């Protein structure tokens, strides 16, 4: 009767279709490929604290694609040392800080 008096119908309860906005945003970012970019920027900003001053001067994270962090290394000797001796430690630190977002490392000349 109140709806007739107001001239509008009472809408149906749509609360069953509601979703938390955080989940929706995360799905949109992932589909657009922006989630990796945001994580890469985070890693790049914290690179010195992750690997130390010396390695940070000779290397830099370039991109994060499909969970693999691509790192450009300026000198071949430093690259060899990072690949053979330090890779496991660097990956452990990154996983502690960023979780399973980073699953592996790939070192490149640069």
PyMOL commands that place a pseudoatom at each C-alpha (Angstrom):
pseudoatom trace, name=CA, resn=UNK, resi=1, chain=A, elem=C, hetatm=0, pos=[0.000, 0.000, 0.000]
pseudoatom trace, name=CA, resn=UNK, resi=2, chain=A, elem=C, hetatm=0, pos=[2.891, 2.349, 0.824]
pseudoatom trace, name=CA, resn=UNK, resi=3, chain=A, elem=C, hetatm=0, pos=[4.478, 1.646, -2.581]
pseudoatom trace, name=CA, resn=UNK, resi=4, chain=A, elem=C, hetatm=0, pos=[1.191, 2.521, -4.315]
pseudoatom trace, name=CA, resn=UNK, resi=5, chain=A, elem=C, hetatm=0, pos=[0.932, 5.765, -2.374]
pseudoatom trace, name=CA, resn=UNK, resi=6, chain=A, elem=C, hetatm=0, pos=[4.561, 6.738, -3.244]
pseudoatom trace, name=CA, resn=UNK, resi=7, chain=A, elem=C, hetatm=0, pos=[4.166, 5.681, -6.840]
pseudoatom trace, name=CA, resn=UNK, resi=8, chain=A, elem=C, hetatm=0, pos=[7.229, 3.392, -6.822]
pseudoatom trace, name=CA, resn=UNK, resi=9, chain=A, elem=C, hetatm=0, pos=[7.783, -0.282, -6.283]
pseudoatom trace, name=CA, resn=UNK, resi=10, chain=A, elem=C, hetatm=0, pos=[9.959, -1.553, -3.467]
pseudoatom trace, name=CA, resn=UNK, resi=11, chain=A, elem=C, hetatm=0, pos=[13.096, -3.043, -5.056]
pseudoatom trace, name=CA, resn=UNK, resi=12, chain=A, elem=C, hetatm=0, pos=[13.948, -6.670, -4.495]
pseudoatom trace, name=CA, resn=UNK, resi=13, chain=A, elem=C, hetatm=0, pos=[16.682, -7.582, -2.009]
pseudoatom trace, name=CA, resn=UNK, resi=14, chain=A, elem=C, hetatm=0, pos=[19.914, -7.672, -4.055]
pseudoatom trace, name=CA, resn=UNK, resi=15, chain=A, elem=C, hetatm=0, pos=[22.342, -8.188, -1.168]
pseudoatom trace, name=CA, resn=UNK, resi=16, chain=A, elem=C, hetatm=0, pos=[23.048, -11.738, -2.370]
pseudoatom trace, name=CA, resn=UNK, resi=17, chain=A, elem=C, hetatm=0, pos=[24.806, -10.296, -5.424]
pseudoatom trace, name=CA, resn=UNK, resi=18, chain=A, elem=C, hetatm=0, pos=[27.150, -8.011, -3.483]
pseudoatom trace, name=CA, resn=UNK, resi=19, chain=A, elem=C, hetatm=0, pos=[30.896, -8.715, -3.587]
pseudoatom trace, name=CA, resn=UNK, resi=20, chain=A, elem=C, hetatm=0, pos=[33.741, -7.155, -1.619]
pseudoatom trace, name=CA, resn=UNK, resi=21, chain=A, elem=C, hetatm=0, pos=[35.417, -4.445, -3.703]
pseudoatom trace, name=CA, resn=UNK, resi=22, chain=A, elem=C, hetatm=0, pos=[38.954, -5.648, -2.860]
pseudoatom trace, name=CA, resn=UNK, resi=23, chain=A, elem=C, hetatm=0, pos=[38.373, -8.966, -4.633]
pseudoatom trace, name=CA, resn=UNK, resi=24, chain=A, elem=C, hetatm=0, pos=[36.923, -7.279, -7.692]
pseudoatom trace, name=CA, resn=UNK, resi=25, chain=A, elem=C, hetatm=0, pos=[39.823, -4.808, -7.963]
pseudoatom trace, name=CA, resn=UNK, resi=26, chain=A, elem=C, hetatm=0, pos=[42.388, -7.590, -7.625]
pseudoatom trace, name=CA, resn=UNK, resi=27, chain=A, elem=C, hetatm=0, pos=[40.758, -9.558, -10.457]
pseudoatom trace, name=CA, resn=UNK, resi=28, chain=A, elem=C, hetatm=0, pos=[40.643, -6.487, -12.712]
pseudoatom trace, name=CA, resn=UNK, resi=29, chain=A, elem=C, hetatm=0, pos=[44.311, -5.670, -12.046]
pseudoatom trace, name=CA, resn=UNK, resi=30, chain=A, elem=C, hetatm=0, pos=[45.336, -9.248, -12.742]
pseudoatom trace, name=CA, resn=UNK, resi=31, chain=A, elem=C, hetatm=0, pos=[43.406, -9.392, -16.027]
pseudoatom trace, name=CA, resn=UNK, resi=32, chain=A, elem=C, hetatm=0, pos=[44.888, -6.070, -17.126]
pseudoatom trace, name=CA, resn=UNK, resi=33, chain=A, elem=C, hetatm=0, pos=[48.415, -7.229, -16.267]
pseudoatom trace, name=CA, resn=UNK, resi=34, chain=A, elem=C, hetatm=0, pos=[48.905, -4.369, -13.824]
pseudoatom trace, name=CA, resn=UNK, resi=35, chain=A, elem=C, hetatm=0, pos=[49.278, -6.486, -10.709]
pseudoatom trace, name=CA, resn=UNK, resi=36, chain=A, elem=C, hetatm=0, pos=[52.812, -7.552, -11.685]
pseudoatom trace, name=CA, resn=UNK, resi=37, chain=A, elem=C, hetatm=0, pos=[53.721, -3.967, -12.535]
pseudoatom trace, name=CA, resn=UNK, resi=38, chain=A, elem=C, hetatm=0, pos=[52.662, -2.745, -9.105]
pseudoatom trace, name=CA, resn=UNK, resi=39, chain=A, elem=C, hetatm=0, pos=[54.638, -5.511, -7.424]
pseudoatom trace, name=CA, resn=UNK, resi=40, chain=A, elem=C, hetatm=0, pos=[57.682, -4.739, -9.585]
pseudoatom trace, name=CA, resn=UNK, resi=41, chain=A, elem=C, hetatm=0, pos=[57.630, -1.111, -8.477]
pseudoatom trace, name=CA, resn=UNK, resi=42, chain=A, elem=C, hetatm=0, pos=[57.461, -2.227, -4.845]
pseudoatom trace, name=CA, resn=UNK, resi=43, chain=A, elem=C, hetatm=0, pos=[60.428, -4.573, -5.304]
pseudoatom trace, name=CA, resn=UNK, resi=44, chain=A, elem=C, hetatm=0, pos=[62.438, -1.892, -7.118]
pseudoatom trace, name=CA, resn=UNK, resi=45, chain=A, elem=C, hetatm=0, pos=[61.820, 0.605, -4.322]
pseudoatom trace, name=CA, resn=UNK, resi=46, chain=A, elem=C, hetatm=0, pos=[63.099, -1.872, -1.708]
pseudoatom trace, name=CA, resn=UNK, resi=47, chain=A, elem=C, hetatm=0, pos=[65.950, -3.330, -3.804]
pseudoatom trace, name=CA, resn=UNK, resi=48, chain=A, elem=C, hetatm=0, pos=[68.793, -1.800, -1.716]
pseudoatom trace, name=CA, resn=UNK, resi=49, chain=A, elem=C, hetatm=0, pos=[67.400, -3.162, 1.538]
pseudoatom trace, name=CA, resn=UNK, resi=50, chain=A, elem=C, hetatm=0, pos=[66.913, -6.578, -0.073]
pseudoatom trace, name=CA, resn=UNK, resi=51, chain=A, elem=C, hetatm=0, pos=[70.344, -7.155, -1.639]
pseudoatom trace, name=CA, resn=UNK, resi=52, chain=A, elem=C, hetatm=0, pos=[72.601, -4.575, 0.012]
pseudoatom trace, name=CA, resn=UNK, resi=53, chain=A, elem=C, hetatm=0, pos=[74.464, -1.520, -1.291]
pseudoatom trace, name=CA, resn=UNK, resi=54, chain=A, elem=C, hetatm=0, pos=[77.097, -3.252, -3.425]
pseudoatom trace, name=CA, resn=UNK, resi=55, chain=A, elem=C, hetatm=0, pos=[74.695, -5.505, -5.336]
pseudoatom trace, name=CA, resn=UNK, resi=56, chain=A, elem=C, hetatm=0, pos=[72.133, -2.712, -5.680]
pseudoatom trace, name=CA, resn=UNK, resi=57, chain=A, elem=C, hetatm=0, pos=[74.772, -0.542, -7.383]
pseudoatom trace, name=CA, resn=UNK, resi=58, chain=A, elem=C, hetatm=0, pos=[75.473, -3.298, -9.920]
pseudoatom trace, name=CA, resn=UNK, resi=59, chain=A, elem=C, hetatm=0, pos=[71.956, -4.612, -10.489]
pseudoatom trace, name=CA, resn=UNK, resi=60, chain=A, elem=C, hetatm=0, pos=[68.360, -3.511, -10.733]
pseudoatom trace, name=CA, resn=UNK, resi=61, chain=A, elem=C, hetatm=0, pos=[65.014, -5.275, -11.101]
pseudoatom trace, name=CA, resn=UNK, resi=62, chain=A, elem=C, hetatm=0, pos=[63.699, -4.701, -14.618]
pseudoatom trace, name=CA, resn=UNK, resi=63, chain=A, elem=C, hetatm=0, pos=[60.330, -6.436, -14.662]
pseudoatom trace, name=CA, resn=UNK, resi=64, chain=A, elem=C, hetatm=0, pos=[58.128, -9.012, -13.015]
pseudoatom trace, name=CA, resn=UNK, resi=65, chain=A, elem=C, hetatm=0, pos=[56.413, -11.377, -15.438]
pseudoatom trace, name=CA, resn=UNK, resi=66, chain=A, elem=C, hetatm=0, pos=[54.396, -14.395, -14.395]
pseudoatom trace, name=CA, resn=UNK, resi=67, chain=A, elem=C, hetatm=0, pos=[56.102, -14.543, -11.034]
pseudoatom trace, name=CA, resn=UNK, resi=68, chain=A, elem=C, hetatm=0, pos=[59.652, -14.333, -12.416]
pseudoatom trace, name=CA, resn=UNK, resi=69, chain=A, elem=C, hetatm=0, pos=[61.635, -11.256, -11.408]
pseudoatom trace, name=CA, resn=UNK, resi=70, chain=A, elem=C, hetatm=0, pos=[64.002, -10.209, -14.210]
pseudoatom trace, name=CA, resn=UNK, resi=71, chain=A, elem=C, hetatm=0, pos=[67.143, -8.526, -12.908]
pseudoatom trace, name=CA, resn=UNK, resi=72, chain=A, elem=C, hetatm=0, pos=[69.626, -6.594, -15.051]
pseudoatom trace, name=CA, resn=UNK, resi=73, chain=A, elem=C, hetatm=0, pos=[73.217, -6.959, -13.846]
pseudoatom trace, name=CA, resn=UNK, resi=74, chain=A, elem=C, hetatm=0, pos=[75.950, -4.572, -15.053]
pseudoatom trace, name=CA, resn=UNK, resi=75, chain=A, elem=C, hetatm=0, pos=[79.005, -6.830, -14.757]
pseudoatom trace, name=CA, resn=UNK, resi=76, chain=A, elem=C, hetatm=0, pos=[79.429, -10.469, -15.746]
pseudoatom trace, name=CA, resn=UNK, resi=77, chain=A, elem=C, hetatm=0, pos=[81.368, -11.321, -12.586]
pseudoatom trace, name=CA, resn=UNK, resi=78, chain=A, elem=C, hetatm=0, pos=[78.620, -9.912, -10.359]
pseudoatom trace, name=CA, resn=UNK, resi=79, chain=A, elem=C, hetatm=0, pos=[75.985, -11.730, -12.408]
pseudoatom trace, name=CA, resn=UNK, resi=80, chain=A, elem=C, hetatm=0, pos=[77.830, -15.018, -12.025]
pseudoatom trace, name=CA, resn=UNK, resi=81, chain=A, elem=C, hetatm=0, pos=[78.105, -14.502, -8.272]
pseudoatom trace, name=CA, resn=UNK, resi=82, chain=A, elem=C, hetatm=0, pos=[74.409, -13.626, -7.975]
pseudoatom trace, name=CA, resn=UNK, resi=83, chain=A, elem=C, hetatm=0, pos=[73.321, -16.628, -10.056]
pseudoatom trace, name=CA, resn=UNK, resi=84, chain=A, elem=C, hetatm=0, pos=[75.558, -19.232, -8.441]
pseudoatom trace, name=CA, resn=UNK, resi=85, chain=A, elem=C, hetatm=0, pos=[75.977, -18.121, -4.870]
pseudoatom trace, name=CA, resn=UNK, resi=86, chain=A, elem=C, hetatm=0, pos=[73.329, -15.572, -3.887]
pseudoatom trace, name=CA, resn=UNK, resi=87, chain=A, elem=C, hetatm=0, pos=[70.209, -16.489, -5.875]
pseudoatom trace, name=CA, resn=UNK, resi=88, chain=A, elem=C, hetatm=0, pos=[68.717, -18.701, -3.178]
pseudoatom trace, name=CA, resn=UNK, resi=89, chain=A, elem=C, hetatm=0, pos=[69.243, -16.093, -0.425]
pseudoatom trace, name=CA, resn=UNK, resi=90, chain=A, elem=C, hetatm=0, pos=[67.812, -13.259, -2.526]
pseudoatom trace, name=CA, resn=UNK, resi=91, chain=A, elem=C, hetatm=0, pos=[64.762, -15.345, -3.465]
pseudoatom trace, name=CA, resn=UNK, resi=92, chain=A, elem=C, hetatm=0, pos=[64.202, -16.298, 0.187]
pseudoatom trace, name=CA, resn=UNK, resi=93, chain=A, elem=C, hetatm=0, pos=[64.264, -12.624, 1.245]
pseudoatom trace, name=CA, resn=UNK, resi=94, chain=A, elem=C, hetatm=0, pos=[61.870, -11.665, -1.542]
pseudoatom trace, name=CA, resn=UNK, resi=95, chain=A, elem=C, hetatm=0, pos=[59.450, -14.462, -0.643]
pseudoatom trace, name=CA, resn=UNK, resi=96, chain=A, elem=C, hetatm=0, pos=[59.503, -13.417, 3.008]
pseudoatom trace, name=CA, resn=UNK, resi=97, chain=A, elem=C, hetatm=0, pos=[58.671, -9.866, 2.034]
pseudoatom trace, name=CA, resn=UNK, resi=98, chain=A, elem=C, hetatm=0, pos=[56.250, -10.378, -0.890]
pseudoatom trace, name=CA, resn=UNK, resi=99, chain=A, elem=C, hetatm=0, pos=[54.975, -13.932, -0.461]
pseudoatom trace, name=CA, resn=UNK, resi=100, chain=A, elem=C, hetatm=0, pos=[54.428, -16.159, -3.474]
pseudoatom trace, name=CA, resn=UNK, resi=101, chain=A, elem=C, hetatm=0, pos=[54.175, -13.182, -5.825]
pseudoatom trace, name=CA, resn=UNK, resi=102, chain=A, elem=C, hetatm=0, pos=[57.802, -13.868, -6.780]
pseudoatom trace, name=CA, resn=UNK, resi=103, chain=A, elem=C, hetatm=0, pos=[58.488, -17.510, -7.617]
pseudoatom trace, name=CA, resn=UNK, resi=104, chain=A, elem=C, hetatm=0, pos=[61.847, -17.187, -9.350]
pseudoatom trace, name=CA, resn=UNK, resi=105, chain=A, elem=C, hetatm=0, pos=[64.697, -14.960, -10.493]
pseudoatom trace, name=CA, resn=UNK, resi=106, chain=A, elem=C, hetatm=0, pos=[66.249, -14.496, -13.910]
pseudoatom trace, name=CA, resn=UNK, resi=107, chain=A, elem=C, hetatm=0, pos=[69.484, -12.560, -14.270]
pseudoatom trace, name=CA, resn=UNK, resi=108, chain=A, elem=C, hetatm=0, pos=[70.238, -10.707, -17.517]
pseudoatom trace, name=CA, resn=UNK, resi=109, chain=A, elem=C, hetatm=0, pos=[73.104, -8.617, -18.832]
pseudoatom trace, name=CA, resn=UNK, resi=110, chain=A, elem=C, hetatm=0, pos=[72.374, -4.961, -18.574]
for i in range(1, 110): cmd.bond("trace and resi %d" % i, "trace and resi %d" % (i + 1))
show_as sticks, trace
zoom trace
